[in-house]
Amino acid sequence: MAKHSDELIPLDINDIPDPSVFVAPPETYRRPRKKGRRATLEAGLTITSLMDALTIILVFLLKSYSNSPVQLKQADDLKLPMSSTEVIPTDSTAVVITLNDIVVDDKPAVRLDNGKVASSDLSSGDLLIEPLMDKLADSVGVQKRLAAVNNKIEFKGIMTIVADRQVNFNLLTQVMYTAGQAEFSRFKFAAIKKSQ
């Protein structure tokens, strides 16, 4: 005997199923990947390269640092005389005399022609160098203003002359006379220490 067709079909066939049955558990869920993109790995900070760069910079700064108050820039037209002095230079206004220029505190003051000042820049019986006098007067004014504001600073009237060994004595006399007129009364000459 054949069964009736109603008996073969379950009664709850038209019921809506529970949606949570079709969802994967949270620990197994993964976001779908886009094609062509690689997964990026988080890299930790590596400081080896940074330490190398900082070490190189530190060595460079230590090498270029000088504890001398008189800073000399290397120039082709400046060759200092030799000396066996042991005196340590003090902080002062620096006048550099090469065969081509006179420079006051790293600022050009006078252009020289073959180690001589142009006659148009001279006065007072060819002893006073006018452009140099202006620069030195400015330097004295700055130092006196600083001394007025700060009790620890004092204008002592000291000048360090850094002259090429080939500079004529007449030019040195002119520079020293001009510096004396600008209130500098004590002079120090820079030289290279002779090896023993």
LINCORNOR-V493971 format. One record per run of one state. SS is the DSSP state (alpha for helix, beta for strand, coil for the rest). FROM is the first residue (numbers start at 1). TO is the last residue. Records with the same first field share a line. If there is no record, write none. Layout:
SS: FROM-TO  FROM-TO
This chain:
coil: 1-4  9-18  22-25  29-47  65-79  81-81  84-92  98-100  105-106  112-112  114-115  117-118  124-127  150-157  165-168  182-185  190-191  194-196
alpha: 5-8  19-21  26-28  48-64  119-121  130-149  169-181
beta: 80-80  82-83  93-97  101-104  107-111  113-113  116-116  122-123  128-129  158-164  186-189  192-193
